[in-house]
């Protein structure tokens, strides 16, 4: 999947990234101003401490003035208390702002992902998308928390310390600052190496997340084919690449921070050596040396903090690049300007010269013309990959046609609001997703304002109550993740009840009974007659025996409609439908016979085949 790029291969980031991140702070300008005021007060109080102690040493300790010393110490204690209170308050305030920014960003990403078209999600690895929503957003957590608090605090501290040291003694201050050029050079070298390192770490964790997501989702297949070792080897390789990328980033950081400590020690040695010599000659007091040492120690602390902040900034830039790449991916399917809201549908569907391709140059449907009348049940059959599901997907505008038009009640689906169309459609798939929560909640998903009585009525209509009422908690029974505590047939019945509750004008059943057992299929078939009545229905069938009563059947092959008619008409023509039907019927007969249920035991298959 190709995204728009914010950086280049050399690791340089477009400044638009930082501007976009800062844009999320705009709603909190007032609170940020208050936080900055607290930072200034906290810094001033903190920097007063060494100067007050300098006064205590030079003016009171040296002269033995204990009352004066007590007053200075109390004043020093007061400044530290006020500074500490302001520091704690700004930490909380800036953290409060940072968490709300991150929550807003997560909401924005989630909302955007839900609006992205299936064509994008079909091509994008789910694990990588999850990594952008979780891991990449988490890289911004430390940036916002440290950036909002530490950056202004450290800058304010540096400015204050420089001013204080220059006021105390210009010559000693300039000597202390002699290590700064080396600090700047180290920072530039570190920055160049770190940009590339942190971008690589974000890419590698995305690959690990994508593989992990896929492996968990496919664990049944993996275990069935005994492919655990193959999967483990692939994951180990990705995990090693992620480890090496993070070790590389750590190596870059570990080579920088000791440099800061060494330069700090050199600065301290300069003050002790030069300041001590000046003190011995009577040109400087001990109190000034103490204040200089205190200020110099604090001077290098914010520099180290700024280096760590820059470290976080680089990681956050790599994460934000991936986040904004996702946010900048436009939905391929969205409401056109001036799209109208559909009134209550009658249910007429028409395909006019429709062609469609998932990928350019690889058409799936070719010049399909089809008309479905309100209340009609149309069955679509055909070999695997013939285009059956694609036809149904185009009705709800999950994809846009390549050529031609799909009309519902005479409206081109591209000219109507998608919500007004899809809210009047019900879809039941072969493997329906059930959500964590209760059975009641899962059925109510079809219509969120439905009462408990309406939910129960919908379940009874499709015979789902036959198993729900036997559950220990009934409709309040908890559904495990992906419905792991329910059989496939039970999940299908829940999906049917969900569709019934929505009371759709158009109903699409996509292989809805192909994976259920015979008993469950019988329950569903008894409910289908009531479910389909009065609704336009499209039934994509795997078991052809389930669609014999359809008003009309179309046979799709190679993306074209090759046959059309009722079950009896198509069987009489002895074309593709007849071949598919007989082939499947014989397969079912052989399966039943292998179970001891076929002609040799009850004599039922031969007469039924003769009826065909």
Buried (B, 14 or more C-beta within 10 A) or exposed (E): EEBEEBBEEEBEBBEEBBEBBEEBBEEBEEBBEBBBEBBBBBBBBBBBBBBBBBBBBBBBBEEEBEEBBEEBBEBBEEBBEBBEBBBEBBBEBBBBBBEBBBEEBBEEBEEBBEEBBEBBEEEBBEBBBBBBBEBBBBBBBBBBBBBBBBBBBBBBBBEBBBEBBEEBBEEBBEBBBEBEEEBEEBBEBBBEBBBBBBBBBBBBBBBBBBBBBBBEEBEEEBEEEEBEEEBEEBBEEBBEBBEEBBEBBEEBBEEBBEBBEEBBEEBBEBBBEBBEEBBEEEEBBBBBBBBBBBBBBBBBBBBBBBBBBBBBBBBBBBBBBBBBBBBEBEBEBEBEEEBEEBEEBBBBBBBBEBBBBBEEEEBBBBBBEBEBBBBBBBBBBBEEEBBBBBBBBBBBBBBBBBBBBBBBBEBBBBBBBBEBBBBBBBBBBBBBEBEEEBBBBBBBBBBEEBEEEBBBBBBBBBBBBBBBEEBEEBBEBEBEEBBEEBEBBBBBBBBBBBBBBBBBBBBBBBBBBBBBEEEBBEBBBEBBEEBBEEBBBBBBBBBBBBBBEBBBBBBBBBBBBBBBBBBEEBBEEEBBBBEBBBEBBEEBBEEBBEEEBBBEEEEEBEEEEEEE
